[in-house]
Amino acid sequence: MKTNTVAVILVLVTFFAISFITNIMAPIFPALVKDFDISLALAGFLPFSFFAAYGIMSIPAGLLVDKYSEKPVLVGAFVLSAIGSLLFALVPSFLMAMASLFCIGTGMAMLQVAINPLLRVSAGKDNFAFYSVLAQLLFGAAATVSPLVYSGLVKGMSESNSTGVMALLSDIVPRNMTWLSMYWLFALVSVVMLALIFLIKLPKVERNEAESVGALAVYLELFQNKTVILFFIGIAAYVGTEQGVANAISLFLERYHRLDPLTVGVSTVSDFWLMLTLGCFLGLALLKVLDSRLVLKLFSAGAAISLTCALFGSANVALIAFPLVGFFLSIMWSVIFSLALNSLAEHHGSFAGILCTGIVGGGLASPLVGLLADFSGDLRVGMVVVYLTIAYIFAIGFWAKPLVNNKTINLFKKETKASASVTNS
């Protein structure tokens, strides 16, 4: 199948845009707490608003794509992203922030559902694996760059002789809330993406079994399956771990080591996402020679040890250990997701939709961390929540019983057919 290069580039840029917008919460978290004058528990509801949208919209987004196709859903997603970003930038209050982040999160959830099948068709089946890896690398690159762009914008706006874009932003952004400049940038990114989508002709997508959503009866059936529930919690635990650590980094370094959140904090958050991306390479190599459950246990243990060093070590140790947590988190999403799909013989598209709703875990961890931190007066106590989520992920390595080990669903189906043929003969 011939590769539709223009459509592939659009999808890859969309992956970058999703990550660029999604992963800004961690570096600006200290500023949100300070400028809105709120507790850590209350501040935790800001990421909750964003990730709750994933939990609510993942399955409905699949239904929308099935009914209206990818292009209208992509357009609707970036319209929501633009509206949410502008609302946040124009009316920077806590309640408006929650509404705006929910709006942006809804758009991001719609994009996540639409772009993977579109990439498969645009790239061609033979090239899909390569472009999938490239998409994930771009996703990680955007998460790494986003904090640095934030730091650059804020520093540029603070200069008395700023010109051009910096001068324009200085005129429209309150001086005590310079982080709002990122939401003006997100609105611009969303508008540019809308223009690209309107200009580019997208191929028709025939969704395969692993991408198609099922009827309501299928979801009700799956929700009665203990394995489905356990893996749903597993995905929630992973995203909760990722966001719980990322959102705490700058705040922790500022409170315990008096390090500037706009420079050292932002740099460390960027390193966290960079290491999370680079860790995928080692993970891919290990999965070629080791059972995925063993790799999951090893990396979970590594994450727990690194987090302990970050929380209880010196400032220099923390600057190394926090990014190492990201390194050990790198393979968890893909391993948990593949173990989950390999644990059921059918309804993989619907199951994948349920698993994606588990992204809501990214919003649940931060309020819980904040609540414990406020109650105890110690952010380290709040991070107990993250230890619990890592422990759950570690346990998956023991109780997961996939139908096949480190194999694809399609290969499993072939093996099943072959076994049935031998049995019948």
C-alpha positions as CSV (number, residue, x, y, z in Angstrom):
1,M,0.0,0.0,0.0
2,K,1.3,3.4,-1.0
3,T,2.2,5.8,1.8
4,N,0.2,9.0,1.9
5,T,3.1,11.2,3.0
6,V,1.1,14.4,3.6
7,A,-1.4,12.6,5.8
8,V,1.3,10.8,7.7
9,I,3.1,14.1,8.4
10,L,-0.2,15.6,9.6
11,V,-0.7,12.7,12.0
12,L,2.8,12.9,13.3
13,V,2.5,16.7,13.9
14,T,-0.8,15.9,15.7
15,F,1.0,13.5,18.0
16,F,3.5,16.3,18.8
17,A,0.7,18.9,19.4
18,I,-1.1,16.6,21.8
19,S,1.9,16.0,23.9
20,F,3.1,19.6,23.7
21,I,-0.3,20.8,25.1
22,T,-0.9,17.9,27.5
23,N,2.4,17.9,29.4
24,I,2.6,21.6,30.3
25,M,0.8,21.1,33.7
26,A,3.9,19.8,35.5
27,P,6.2,22.8,34.9
28,I,3.5,25.4,35.6
29,F,2.1,23.6,38.7
30,P,4.1,25.7,41.3
31,A,2.9,28.9,39.5
32,L,-0.7,27.7,39.6
33,V,-0.5,27.0,43.4
34,K,1.0,30.5,44.0
35,D,-1.0,32.7,41.7
36,F,-4.4,31.1,42.5
37,D,-3.4,31.0,46.2
38,I,-4.8,27.5,46.6
39,S,-3.8,24.4,48.6
40,L,-2.1,21.4,47.0
41,A,-5.3,19.4,47.2
42,L,-7.3,22.0,45.4
43,A,-4.5,22.5,42.9
44,G,-4.7,18.8,42.2
45,F,-8.2,19.3,40.7
46,L,-6.7,21.2,37.8
47,P,-5.0,18.1,36.3
48,F,-8.1,16.1,37.4
49,S,-10.3,18.3,35.2
50,F,-8.0,17.6,32.2
51,F,-7.7,13.9,32.7
52,A,-11.3,13.4,33.7
53,A,-12.2,14.4,30.1
54,Y,-10.1,11.4,28.9
55,G,-12.1,9.1,31.1
56,I,-15.4,10.5,29.9
57,M,-14.7,11.0,26.2
58,S,-12.5,8.0,25.1
59,I,-15.4,5.7,24.3
60,P,-17.8,8.4,23.0
61,A,-15.0,9.7,20.8
62,G,-14.7,6.2,19.2
63,L,-18.4,6.2,18.5
64,L,-18.1,9.7,16.9
65,V,-15.3,8.5,14.7
66,D,-17.3,5.4,13.6
67,K,-20.3,7.6,12.7
68,Y,-18.7,10.7,11.2
69,S,-15.1,9.6,10.2
70,E,-11.8,11.0,11.4
71,K,-11.7,14.5,9.8
72,P,-14.8,16.0,11.5
73,V,-13.6,14.6,14.9
74,L,-10.1,16.1,14.3
75,V,-11.7,19.4,13.5
76,G,-14.0,19.3,16.6
77,A,-11.0,18.3,18.8
78,F,-8.9,21.3,17.8
79,V,-11.9,23.7,18.0
80,L,-12.4,22.5,21.6
81,S,-8.6,22.9,22.3
82,A,-8.6,26.4,20.9
83,I,-11.7,27.5,22.8
84,G,-10.4,26.0,26.1
85,S,-7.0,27.6,25.6
86,L,-8.5,31.0,24.9
87,L,-10.9,30.8,27.9
88,F,-8.0,30.0,30.2
89,A,-5.9,32.9,28.7
90,L,-8.7,35.5,28.8
91,V,-10.3,34.6,32.2
92,P,-7.6,33.2,34.5
93,S,-9.6,32.2,37.5
94,F,-9.6,28.8,39.2
95,L,-13.1,27.8,38.2
96,M,-12.5,28.9,34.6
97,A,-9.2,27.0,34.6
98,M,-11.0,23.8,35.5
99,A,-13.6,24.3,32.8
100,S,-11.0,25.2,30.2
101,L,-8.8,22.2,31.1
102,F,-11.8,19.9,30.8
103,C,-12.5,21.4,27.3
104,I,-8.9,21.0,26.2
105,G,-8.8,17.4,27.7
106,T,-11.9,16.5,25.7
107,G,-10.2,17.6,22.5
108,M,-7.1,15.7,23.3
109,A,-9.1,12.5,24.0
110,M,-10.8,12.8,20.7
111,L,-7.5,13.2,18.9
112,Q,-6.0,10.1,20.6
113,V,-8.8,8.0,19.4
114,A,-8.8,9.2,15.8
115,I,-5.2,9.4,14.9
116,N,-3.9,5.8,15.4
117,P,-6.2,4.2,12.8
118,L,-5.5,7.2,10.5
119,L,-1.7,6.6,10.8
120,R,-2.2,2.9,10.0
121,V,-4.0,3.7,6.8
122,S,-1.9,6.7,5.8
123,A,1.4,4.9,6.3
124,G,0.3,1.5,5.0
125,K,0.4,-1.7,7.0
126,D,4.0,-2.5,6.1
127,N,5.2,0.9,7.5
128,F,2.8,1.2,10.5
129,A,5.1,-0.2,13.1
130,F,7.9,2.2,12.1
131,Y,5.7,5.2,12.1
132,S,4.1,4.2,15.4
133,V,7.5,4.2,17.0
134,L,8.3,7.6,15.3
135,A,5.0,9.0,16.6
136,Q,5.9,8.0,20.2
137,L,9.3,9.6,19.8
138,L,7.7,12.8,18.7
139,F,5.3,12.6,21.6
140,G,8.2,12.3,24.0
141,A,10.1,15.1,22.2
142,A,7.1,17.4,22.6
143,A,6.9,16.6,26.3
144,T,10.6,17.4,26.6
145,V,10.4,20.7,24.7
146,S,7.2,22.1,26.2
147,P,8.7,23.0,29.6
148,L,11.7,24.6,27.9
149,V,9.4,26.7,25.7
150,Y,7.5,27.8,28.8
151,S,10.7,28.8,30.5
152,G,11.9,30.7,27.4
153,L,8.6,32.6,27.0
154,V,8.5,33.7,30.7
155,K,12.1,34.8,30.6
156,G,11.7,36.6,27.4
157,M,8.6,38.5,28.6
158,S,10.4,39.6,31.8
159,E,13.0,41.5,29.8
160,S,12.4,45.2,29.7
161,N,13.5,45.5,26.0
162,S,11.5,42.6,24.7
163,T,10.3,42.9,21.1
164,G,8.1,41.1,18.6
165,V,6.1,38.2,20.0
166,M,7.5,38.7,23.5
167,A,6.4,42.3,23.5
168,L,2.9,41.3,22.3
169,L,2.5,38.7,25.0
170,S,3.7,41.1,27.6
171,D,0.9,43.5,26.6
172,I,-1.9,40.9,26.8
173,V,-0.7,38.6,29.6
174,P,-0.9,39.8,33.3
175,R,2.6,40.4,34.6
176,N,1.9,38.2,37.7
177,M,0.7,35.3,35.5
178,T,3.2,35.0,32.7
179,W,2.6,31.3,32.5
180,L,-0.7,32.2,30.7
181,S,1.4,32.9,27.6
182,M,1.5,29.1,27.0
183,Y,-2.3,29.1,26.6
184,W,-2.1,31.8,24.0
185,L,0.5,29.6,22.3
186,F,-1.8,26.5,22.6
187,A,-4.6,28.5,21.0
188,L,-2.4,29.4,18.1
189,V,-1.2,25.8,17.7
190,S,-4.8,24.6,17.6
191,V,-5.8,27.2,15.0
192,V,-2.8,26.2,12.8
193,M,-3.7,22.5,13.1
194,L,-7.3,23.3,12.1
195,A,-6.0,25.1,9.0
196,L,-3.8,22.1,8.1
197,I,-6.7,19.6,8.6
198,F,-9.0,21.6,6.3
199,L,-6.3,21.8,3.6
200,I,-5.2,18.2,3.6
201,K,-7.3,15.4,2.1
202,L,-7.4,12.5,4.5
203,P,-7.7,8.8,3.3
204,K,-10.8,6.8,4.2
205,V,-10.2,4.6,7.2
206,E,-11.6,1.1,7.4
207,R,-11.2,0.3,11.1
208,N,-9.9,-3.2,12.0
209,E,-11.2,-5.3,14.8
210,A,-8.7,-3.9,17.3
211,E,-9.7,-0.3,16.5
212,S,-13.5,-0.7,16.3
213,V,-15.8,0.1,19.2
214,G,-18.5,-2.3,20.2
215,A,-22.1,-2.0,21.1
216,L,-23.2,-1.0,24.6
217,A,-23.8,-4.7,25.4
218,V,-20.2,-5.5,24.7
219,Y,-19.0,-2.9,27.2
220,L,-21.4,-4.1,29.8
221,E,-20.1,-7.6,29.3
222,L,-16.5,-6.5,29.5
223,F,-17.1,-4.6,32.7
224,Q,-18.3,-7.8,34.3
225,N,-14.9,-9.4,33.6
226,K,-12.5,-9.2,36.5
227,T,-9.5,-9.1,34.1
228,V,-10.8,-6.0,32.4
229,I,-11.3,-4.2,35.7
230,L,-7.8,-5.1,37.0
231,F,-6.1,-3.9,33.8
232,F,-8.3,-0.8,33.8
233,I,-6.9,0.0,37.3
234,G,-3.4,-0.8,36.0
235,I,-3.6,1.9,33.3
236,A,-5.0,4.3,35.8
237,A,-2.2,3.4,38.2
238,Y,0.4,4.1,35.5
239,V,-0.9,7.5,34.4
240,G,-1.4,8.4,38.1
241,T,2.2,7.5,38.7
242,E,3.5,9.5,35.7
243,Q,1.5,12.6,36.4
244,G,1.9,12.3,40.2
245,V,5.7,12.4,39.9
246,A,5.8,15.0,37.0
247,N,3.5,17.4,38.8
248,A,5.5,17.2,42.1
249,I,9.0,17.7,40.7
250,S,9.2,21.5,40.5
251,L,7.2,22.0,43.7
252,F,9.4,19.5,45.6
253,L,12.7,21.0,44.4
254,E,11.4,24.5,45.4
255,R,10.1,23.5,48.8
256,Y,12.9,21.2,50.0
257,H,15.9,22.4,48.1
258,R,15.1,26.0,47.4
259,L,15.7,25.5,43.7
260,D,14.1,27.9,41.2
261,P,11.0,26.3,39.6
262,L,11.3,28.4,36.4
263,T,14.9,27.3,35.7
264,V,16.0,24.1,37.6
265,G,12.5,22.9,38.1
266,V,11.5,23.2,34.4
267,S,14.8,21.7,33.3
268,T,14.3,18.7,35.6
269,V,10.7,18.1,34.4
270,S,12.1,18.3,30.8
271,D,14.7,15.7,31.7
272,F,12.0,13.5,33.2
273,W,10.1,13.4,29.9
274,L,13.3,13.0,27.9
275,M,14.4,10.0,30.0
276,L,10.9,8.5,29.8
277,T,11.3,8.7,26.0
278,L,14.8,7.3,25.9
279,G,13.9,4.4,28.2
280,C,11.7,3.0,25.5
281,F,14.8,2.0,23.5
282,L,16.1,-0.2,26.4
283,G,12.7,-1.5,27.0
284,L,12.2,-2.6,23.4
285,A,15.5,-4.4,23.5
286,L,14.7,-6.2,26.8
287,L,11.3,-7.2,25.6
288,K,13.0,-9.1,22.8
289,V,14.8,-11.4,25.3
290,L,12.7,-11.3,28.5
291,D,9.1,-12.0,29.4
292,S,7.2,-8.7,29.5
293,R,6.0,-9.4,33.1
294,L,9.6,-9.7,34.3
295,V,10.5,-6.4,32.5
296,L,7.5,-4.8,34.2
297,K,8.6,-6.0,37.6
298,L,12.2,-4.8,37.1
299,F,11.2,-1.4,35.9
300,S,8.6,-1.0,38.7
301,A,11.3,-1.7,41.3
302,G,13.7,0.7,39.6
303,A,11.0,3.4,39.6
304,A,10.4,2.9,43.4
305,I,14.1,3.0,44.2
306,S,14.6,6.1,42.1
307,L,11.6,7.9,43.6
308,T,13.0,7.1,47.1
309,C,16.3,8.6,46.2
310,A,14.7,11.7,44.8
311,L,12.5,12.3,47.8
312,F,15.1,11.6,50.5
313,G,18.4,12.3,48.9
314,S,20.3,15.6,48.5
315,A,19.5,18.2,45.9
316,N,22.1,16.8,43.5
317,V,20.7,13.3,44.0
318,A,17.1,14.5,43.4
319,L,18.1,16.2,40.1
320,I,19.3,12.8,38.8
321,A,16.8,10.6,40.5
322,F,13.6,12.3,39.3
323,P,14.5,11.9,35.6
324,L,15.5,8.3,36.4
325,V,11.9,7.7,37.6
326,G,10.8,8.7,34.1
327,F,13.3,6.3,32.6
328,F,11.8,3.4,34.6
329,L,8.2,4.4,33.7
330,S,9.0,4.3,30.0
331,I,7.9,0.8,29.2
332,M,4.9,0.6,31.6
333,W,2.1,1.9,29.4
334,S,2.9,-0.3,26.4
335,V,3.6,-3.5,28.5
336,I,0.4,-3.1,30.6
337,F,-1.6,-2.4,27.5
338,S,-0.3,-5.3,25.6
339,L,-0.6,-7.7,28.6
340,A,-4.3,-6.5,28.8
341,L,-5.1,-7.1,25.2
342,N,-3.3,-10.4,25.2
343,S,-5.4,-11.5,28.1
344,L,-8.7,-11.5,26.1
345,A,-9.4,-13.5,23.0
346,E,-12.0,-11.0,21.6
347,H,-13.5,-7.5,21.7
348,H,-10.1,-5.9,21.6
349,G,-11.3,-2.6,20.2
350,S,-13.9,-2.1,23.0
351,F,-11.4,-3.3,25.6
352,A,-8.8,-0.8,24.3
353,G,-11.5,2.0,24.7
354,I,-12.0,0.9,28.3
355,L,-8.3,0.9,28.9
356,C,-8.0,4.4,27.5
357,T,-10.6,5.7,30.0
358,G,-8.1,4.6,32.6
359,I,-6.1,7.8,31.7
360,V,-8.4,9.4,34.2
361,G,-5.9,8.0,36.8
362,G,-3.7,10.9,35.8
363,G,-6.2,13.3,37.4
364,L,-6.9,11.2,40.5
365,A,-3.3,11.0,41.7
366,S,-2.6,14.7,42.0
367,P,-5.6,15.6,44.3
368,L,-4.8,12.6,46.5
369,V,-1.1,13.6,46.7
370,G,-2.1,17.2,47.5
371,L,-4.7,16.1,50.1
372,L,-2.2,14.0,52.1
373,A,0.5,16.7,51.7
374,D,-1.8,19.4,53.0
375,F,-3.0,17.2,55.9
376,S,0.4,16.1,57.0
377,G,2.3,19.3,56.0
378,D,4.8,17.2,54.1
379,L,4.8,16.6,50.3
380,R,6.8,13.4,50.9
381,V,3.8,11.9,52.8
382,G,1.6,12.8,49.9
383,M,3.9,10.9,47.5
384,V,2.8,7.7,49.3
385,V,0.0,7.7,46.7
386,V,2.6,7.2,44.0
387,Y,4.3,4.3,45.9
388,L,0.9,2.6,46.0
389,T,0.4,3.0,42.3
390,I,3.9,1.7,41.6
391,A,3.2,-1.3,43.9
392,Y,0.0,-2.1,41.9
393,I,2.0,-2.0,38.6
394,F,4.7,-4.2,40.2
395,A,1.9,-6.7,41.2
396,I,0.7,-6.9,37.6
397,G,3.9,-8.7,36.8
398,F,2.8,-11.5,39.1
399,W,-0.9,-11.9,38.4
400,A,-1.1,-11.2,34.7
401,K,-1.8,-14.3,32.7
402,P,-1.7,-13.4,29.0
403,L,-2.9,-16.0,26.5
404,V,0.4,-15.5,24.7
405,N,3.7,-14.0,25.9
406,N,5.3,-11.0,24.0
407,K,3.3,-11.8,20.9
408,T,0.7,-9.8,18.9
409,I,-3.0,-10.4,19.0
410,N,-3.0,-11.3,15.3
411,L,-0.3,-14.0,15.8
412,F,-2.4,-15.4,18.6
413,K,-5.4,-15.7,16.3
414,K,-3.3,-17.6,13.8
415,E,-2.0,-20.0,16.4
416,T,-5.5,-20.5,17.7
417,K,-6.8,-21.4,14.2
418,A,-3.8,-23.7,13.7
419,S,-4.5,-25.5,17.0
420,A,-8.1,-25.8,16.2
421,S,-7.3,-27.4,12.8
422,V,-5.0,-29.9,14.5
423,T,-7.6,-30.8,17.1
424,N,-10.3,-31.3,14.6
425,S,-8.2,-33.5,12.4
